Amino acid sequence: MKNLSVIITTILLLASMPMCSISKKEKAQINKWLELNKTKVNQYGDAHGTVYRTNILINQSTGAPKTVHEYIKEKHPTAPWSAIKVTATPPSERTKKAMNKWLRANHLNIYGDPEFTWYTRGENPLIMNGTKVTPEERVNRLFPHKPWKPKKNK
């Protein structure tokens, strides 16, 4: 009898755990997908006008809560957002200041190119491989070793 209660408790505990883990990148992709498709889908990834008879963010068999991202991932197993490229989180003001100081000290402009670089008509330094980027993203791509960051003492 005691073993049965342990088994039941274990089953209930496992049932209350989230169904899937979702990375920060995938959450950002899902959010971007929702934004890009806001004329077609609601905030849950369902067609506009969808009527919900129950709370869709509750697992109906266990009563365990789930996130919007988990719900959307369950509803869209083909992951239509997977091809969406998301940008990294913007750098902090402290990082921007350190980057700009390093750029000036190395006679580079805000795009990481030599000072006084002239861009011809139609040339945009903020388009890299067909993707629009911020000046900070461009500098990060040009200098992946991030020389403006302070060296860590070993």
Backbone as CSV, one residue per row, in Angstrom:
resi,resn,N_x,N_y,N_z,CA_x,CA_y,CA_z,C_x,C_y,C_z
1,MET,0.825,-1.198,0.000,0.000,0.000,0.000,0.866,1.257,0.000
2,LYS,1.960,1.204,0.794,2.853,2.344,0.861,3.520,2.574,-0.499
3,ASN,3.913,1.491,-1.175,4.540,1.611,-2.492,3.581,2.228,-3.506
4,LEU,2.314,1.902,-3.392,1.318,2.448,-4.302,1.223,3.967,-4.153
5,SER,1.259,4.456,-2.926,1.182,5.908,-2.719,2.444,6.608,-3.253
6,VAL,3.598,5.960,-3.152,4.837,6.519,-3.699,4.746,6.585,-5.222
7,ILE,4.211,5.537,-5.823,4.062,5.488,-7.281,3.086,6.575,-7.740
8,ILE,1.976,6.698,-7.061,0.978,7.706,-7.431,1.563,9.111,-7.274
9,THR,2.270,9.343,-6.176,2.901,10.649,-5.955,3.908,10.961,-7.058
10,THR,4.693,9.965,-7.452,5.688,10.143,-8.515,5.010,10.464,-9.840
11,ILE,3.949,9.751,-10.147,3.214,9.996,-11.390,2.638,11.405,-11.401
12,LEU,2.034,11.825,-10.287,1.472,13.165,-10.213,2.550,14.236,-10.333
13,LEU,3.702,13.991,-9.735,4.810,14.934,-9.818,5.313,15.053,-11.256
14,LEU,5.503,13.920,-11.913,5.966,13.932,-13.294,4.938,14.581,-14.217
15,ALA,3.683,14.352,-13.943,2.633,14.920,-14.782,2.555,16.439,-14.643
16,SER,2.973,16.950,-13.489,2.907,18.401,-13.280,4.109,19.130,-13.855
17,MET,5.134,18.388,-14.276,6.320,19.014,-14.855,6.025,19.480,-16.271
18,PRO,6.719,20.543,-16.715,6.493,21.022,-18.087,6.770,19.920,-19.099
19,MET,5.992,19.930,-20.191,6.107,18.891,-21.209,7.405,18.994,-21.993
20,CYS,7.873,20.195,-22.228,9.073,20.353,-23.028,9.833,21.582,-22.556
21,SER,11.131,21.511,-22.703,11.907,22.694,-22.373,12.127,23.471,-23.663
22,ILE,12.069,24.762,-23.558,12.207,25.617,-24.728,13.344,26.594,-24.468
23,SER,14.288,26.636,-25.373,15.443,27.515,-25.219,15.030,28.976,-25.383
24,LYS,15.893,29.868,-24.915,15.633,31.300,-25.063,15.557,31.660,-26.538
25,LYS,16.420,31.040,-27.339,16.430,31.328,-28.770,15.093,30.931,-29.392
26,GLU,14.596,29.725,-29.039,13.324,29.283,-29.624,12.175,30.167,-29.151
27,LYS,12.206,30.600,-27.894,11.166,31.511,-27.408,11.182,32.803,-28.223
28,ALA,12.387,33.312,-28.484,12.510,34.539,-29.281,12.008,34.300,-30.702
29,GLN,12.291,33.110,-31.251,11.803,32.785,-32.599,10.280,32.706,-32.617
30,ILE,9.695,32.083,-31.606,8.237,31.986,-31.519,7.633,33.387,-31.414
31,ASN,8.225,34.236,-30.568,7.725,35.605,-30.424,7.799,36.356,-31.747
32,LYS,8.895,36.194,-32.468,9.055,36.865,-33.770,8.037,36.309,-34.765
33,TRP,7.818,34.982,-34.757,6.838,34.350,-35.638,5.441,34.913,-35.360
34,LEU,5.099,35.052,-34.078,3.797,35.626,-33.714,3.689,37.060,-34.234
35,GLU,4.776,37.827,-34.080,4.787,39.211,-34.542,4.625,39.292,-36.059
36,LEU,5.346,38.435,-36.781,5.278,38.448,-38.242,3.930,37.970,-38.772
37,ASN,3.220,37.162,-37.975,1.946,36.592,-38.417,0.753,37.138,-37.642
38,LYS,0.900,38.323,-37.056,-0.171,38.856,-36.204,-1.472,39.113,-36.943
39,THR,-1.433,39.207,-38.269,-2.682,39.375,-39.014,-3.394,38.038,-39.208
40,LYS,-2.667,36.941,-39.011,-3.240,35.604,-39.229,-3.551,34.864,-37.932
41,VAL,-2.712,35.090,-36.889,-2.872,34.328,-35.646,-2.987,35.250,-34.437
42,ASN,-3.580,34.698,-33.378,-3.701,35.453,-32.128,-2.447,35.233,-31.270
43,GLN,-2.477,35.704,-30.035,-1.307,35.610,-29.165,-0.953,34.176,-28.764
44,TYR,-1.831,33.215,-29.084,-1.575,31.804,-28.785,-1.196,31.011,-30.039
45,GLY,-1.058,31.702,-31.157,-0.685,31.026,-32.393,-1.848,30.373,-33.107
46,ASP,-3.056,30.604,-32.623,-4.254,30.054,-33.263,-4.877,31.121,-34.166
47,ALA,-5.721,30.684,-35.081,-6.389,31.615,-35.988,-7.202,32.629,-35.197
48,HIS,-7.240,33.858,-35.704,-8.070,34.886,-35.057,-9.509,34.383,-34.982
49,GLY,-10.165,34.686,-33.887,-11.552,34.270,-33.708,-11.687,32.915,-33.041
50,THR,-10.566,32.253,-32.744,-10.640,30.950,-32.070,-11.277,31.137,-30.697
51,VAL,-12.252,30.279,-30.387,-12.950,30.329,-29.103,-12.417,29.190,-28.239
52,TYR,-12.050,29.506,-27.009,-11.503,28.508,-26.083,-12.550,28.181,-25.026
53,ARG,-12.865,26.900,-24.896,-13.864,26.469,-23.916,-13.256,26.285,-22.530
54,THR,-11.943,26.072,-22.491,-11.234,25.897,-21.211,-9.973,26.752,-21.239
55,ASN,-9.314,26.818,-20.118,-8.048,27.539,-20.041,-7.000,26.732,-20.798
56,ILE,-6.515,27.258,-21.911,-5.582,26.507,-22.745,-4.182,26.422,-22.146
57,LEU,-3.901,27.222,-21.122,-2.584,27.185,-20.495,-2.559,26.288,-19.260
58,ILE,-3.517,25.394,-19.201,-3.571,24.383,-18.140,-3.646,23.019,-18.810
59,ASN,-2.799,22.099,-18.386,-2.875,20.729,-18.878,-4.180,20.144,-18.330
60,GLN,-5.122,19.851,-19.206,-6.465,19.440,-18.780,-6.475,18.099,-18.038
61,SER,-5.510,17.230,-18.298,-5.508,15.937,-17.612,-4.835,16.003,-16.245
62,THR,-3.871,16.913,-16.064,-3.148,16.975,-14.783,-3.428,18.233,-13.987
63,GLY,-3.892,19.286,-14.663,-4.113,20.549,-13.977,-2.843,21.384,-13.865
64,ALA,-1.744,20.885,-14.422,-0.474,21.605,-14.350,-0.465,22.768,-15.339
65,PRO,0.122,23.889,-14.938,0.183,25.032,-15.858,1.220,24.811,-16.965
66,LYS,1.016,25.487,-18.083,2.015,25.475,-19.146,2.153,26.884,-19.678
67,THR,3.293,27.140,-20.285,3.539,28.482,-20.805,2.897,28.629,-22.183
68,VAL,2.790,29.862,-22.617,2.272,30.144,-23.958,3.168,29.458,-24.989
69,HIS,4.489,29.518,-24.760,5.427,28.908,-25.707,5.236,27.390,-25.795
70,GLU,4.991,26.753,-24.655,4.745,25.307,-24.662,3.465,24.983,-25.434
71,TYR,2.427,25.797,-25.209,1.161,25.587,-25.913,1.365,25.720,-27.422
72,ILE,2.047,26.785,-27.820,2.265,27.029,-29.252,3.101,25.905,-29.858
73,LYS,4.111,25.452,-29.135,4.965,24.363,-29.651,4.157,23.073,-29.821
74,GLU,3.241,22.804,-28.896,2.382,21.616,-29.017,1.437,21.740,-30.215
75,LYS,0.889,22.943,-30.428,-0.073,23.159,-31.514,0.569,23.170,-32.896
76,HIS,1.869,23.487,-32.956,2.581,23.602,-34.231,3.832,22.728,-34.225
77,PRO,3.641,21.396,-34.337,4.791,20.479,-34.263,5.795,20.668,-35.396
78,THR,5.404,21.327,-36.484,6.339,21.562,-37.591,7.260,22.752,-37.314
79,ALA,7.025,23.456,-36.228,7.842,24.600,-35.812,8.086,25.583,-36.959
80,PRO,7.032,26.249,-37.441,7.208,27.160,-38.572,8.148,28.329,-38.277
81,TRP,8.470,28.563,-37.025,9.362,29.647,-36.622,10.837,29.260,-36.700
82,SER,11.136,27.991,-36.914,12.527,27.521,-36.820,13.473,28.181,-37.814
83,ALA,12.967,28.663,-38.954,13.832,29.305,-39.948,14.026,30.796,-39.676
84,ILE,13.313,31.321,-38.706,13.411,32.754,-38.406,14.699,33.027,-37.653
85,LYS,15.440,34.002,-38.158,16.674,34.407,-37.490,16.334,35.493,-36.487
86,VAL,16.808,35.302,-35.271,16.595,36.307,-34.243,17.943,36.913,-33.879
87,THR,17.918,38.194,-33.569,19.154,38.859,-33.201,19.425,38.642,-31.723
88,ALA,20.680,38.752,-31.393,21.066,38.610,-29.993,20.509,39.784,-29.197
89,THR,20.497,39.631,-27.894,20.027,40.721,-27.057,20.952,41.916,-27.242
90,PRO,20.403,43.116,-27.239,21.243,44.290,-27.458,22.283,44.443,-26.348
91,PRO,23.447,44.977,-26.694,24.481,45.136,-25.668,24.072,46.195,-24.653
92,SER,24.612,46.080,-23.464,24.319,47.059,-22.416,24.987,48.386,-22.760
93,GLU,24.589,49.443,-22.079,25.199,50.756,-22.301,26.691,50.716,-21.973
94,ARG,27.039,49.964,-20.953,28.451,49.833,-20.560,29.260,49.181,-21.682
95,THR,28.710,48.135,-22.279,29.378,47.452,-23.384,29.482,48.367,-24.592
96,LYS,28.413,49.121,-24.887,28.442,50.053,-26.021,29.537,51.098,-25.829
97,LYS,29.639,51.629,-24.606,30.666,52.632,-24.324,32.062,52.047,-24.507
98,ALA,32.282,50.832,-23.994,33.593,50.188,-24.130,33.901,49.918,-25.606
99,MET,32.893,49.476,-26.363,33.076,49.205,-27.791,33.430,50.494,-28.530
100,ASN,32.682,51.574,-28.280,32.943,52.849,-28.953,34.314,53.404,-28.602
101,LYS,34.717,53.267,-27.347,36.042,53.729,-26.926,37.126,52.954,-27.676
102,TRP,36.956,51.641,-27.791,37.924,50.805,-28.501,37.961,51.165,-29.989
103,LEU,36.780,51.390,-30.587,36.718,51.773,-31.998,37.476,53.076,-32.239
104,ARG,37.230,54.087,-31.384,37.926,55.378,-31.545,39.427,55.214,-31.369
105,ALA,39.832,54.439,-30.345,41.264,54.236,-30.083,41.961,53.540,-31.253
106,ASN,41.206,52.757,-32.031,41.776,52.036,-33.164,41.440,52.692,-34.505
107,HIS,40.994,53.947,-34.436,40.685,54.746,-35.629,39.692,54.047,-36.554
108,LEU,38.625,53.535,-35.933,37.551,52.871,-36.680,36.265,53.663,-36.499
109,ASN,35.398,53.611,-37.500,34.106,54.286,-37.376,33.118,53.393,-36.621
110,ILE,31.884,53.868,-36.476,30.908,53.106,-35.682,30.542,51.767,-36.304
111,TYR,30.909,51.555,-37.575,30.616,50.296,-38.254,31.799,49.323,-38.197
112,GLY,32.907,49.750,-37.588,34.085,48.892,-37.505,35.011,49.025,-38.699
113,ASP,34.701,49.954,-39.590,35.556,50.198,-40.758,36.535,51.318,-40.424
114,PRO,37.639,51.428,-41.189,38.586,52.518,-40.933,37.884,53.882,-40.986
115,GLU,38.360,54.801,-40.108,37.796,56.149,-40.116,37.831,56.712,-41.520
116,PHE,36.924,57.579,-41.815,36.838,58.271,-43.100,36.535,57.335,-44.266
117,THR,35.999,56.145,-43.963,35.574,55.251,-45.044,34.384,55.890,-45.744
118,TRP,34.433,55.906,-47.071,33.325,56.419,-47.865,32.546,55.236,-48.390
119,TYR,31.230,55.291,-48.256,30.374,54.235,-48.770,29.746,54.737,-50.065
120,THR,29.867,53.939,-51.109,29.316,54.354,-52.402,27.805,54.288,-52.359
121,ARG,27.180,54.951,-53.314,25.727,54.982,-53.350,25.197,53.550,-53.436
122,GLY,24.246,53.264,-52.610,23.657,51.926,-52.603,24.362,50.962,-51.663
123,GLU,25.558,51.315,-51.202,26.282,50.433,-50.284,25.848,50.765,-48.860
124,ASN,25.413,49.777,-48.133,24.948,49.981,-46.765,25.755,49.075,-45.847
125,PRO,26.555,49.655,-44.949,27.357,48.821,-44.058,26.514,48.019,-43.067
126,LEU,25.229,48.357,-42.966,24.368,47.641,-42.017,23.622,46.479,-42.663
127,ILE,23.997,46.118,-43.881,23.461,44.921,-44.523,24.616,43.936,-44.630
128,MET,24.504,42.838,-43.909,25.550,41.811,-43.936,24.914,40.501,-44.361
129,ASN,25.404,39.929,-45.440,24.867,38.670,-45.967,23.362,38.746,-46.173
130,GLY,22.895,39.892,-46.628,21.473,40.056,-46.917,20.606,40.317,-45.705
131,THR,21.220,40.465,-44.534,20.461,40.684,-43.305,20.788,42.051,-42.733
132,LYS,19.748,42.791,-42.345,19.966,44.095,-41.725,20.439,43.887,-40.291
133,VAL,21.495,44.608,-39.908,22.055,44.490,-38.568,22.223,45.877,-37.965
134,THR,22.378,45.934,-36.659,22.685,47.193,-35.983,24.186,47.417,-36.070
135,PRO,24.653,48.647,-35.837,26.104,48.870,-35.837,26.832,47.953,-34.847
136,GLU,26.236,47.736,-33.676,26.875,46.875,-32.672,26.979,45.433,-33.158
137,GLU,25.905,44.931,-33.806,25.944,43.566,-34.345,27.027,43.446,-35.414
138,ARG,27.162,44.476,-36.250,28.177,44.449,-37.311,29.576,44.389,-36.702
139,VAL,29.829,45.231,-35.700,31.145,45.242,-35.052,31.410,43.895,-34.375
140,ASN,30.384,43.322,-33.736,30.549,42.001,-33.107,30.903,40.931,-34.129
141,ARG,30.324,41.017,-35.336,30.630,40.036,-36.384,32.025,40.252,-36.958
142,LEU,32.415,41.526,-37.081,33.748,41.812,-37.624,34.855,41.466,-36.630
143,PHE,34.568,41.608,-35.346,35.556,41.360,-34.292,34.973,40.379,-33.267
144,PRO,34.839,39.093,-33.661,34.180,38.122,-32.766,34.921,37.890,-31.446
145,HIS,36.203,38.231,-31.391,36.958,38.045,-30.154,36.708,39.168,-29.143
146,LYS,35.931,40.199,-29.544,35.495,41.304,-28.678,36.671,41.930,-27.902
147,PRO,37.600,42.561,-28.619,38.789,43.111,-27.953,38.509,44.256,-26.986
148,TRP,37.316,44.832,-26.992,36.970,45.916,-26.084,36.597,45.412,-24.699
149,LYS,36.378,44.102,-24.587,36.021,43.554,-23.274,37.260,43.475,-22.412
150,PRO,37.127,43.771,-21.091,38.295,43.683,-20.214,38.801,42.254,-20.124
151,LYS,40.093,42.119,-20.060,40.720,40.791,-19.939,40.462,40.256,-18.532
152,LYS,40.135,38.955,-18.469,39.908,38.316,-17.178,41.245,37.868,-16.608
153,ASN,41.437,38.155,-15.317,42.665,37.711,-14.652,42.554,36.241,-14.318
154,LYS,43.635,35.519,-14.592,43.602,34.064,-14.314,44.205,33.763,-12.970
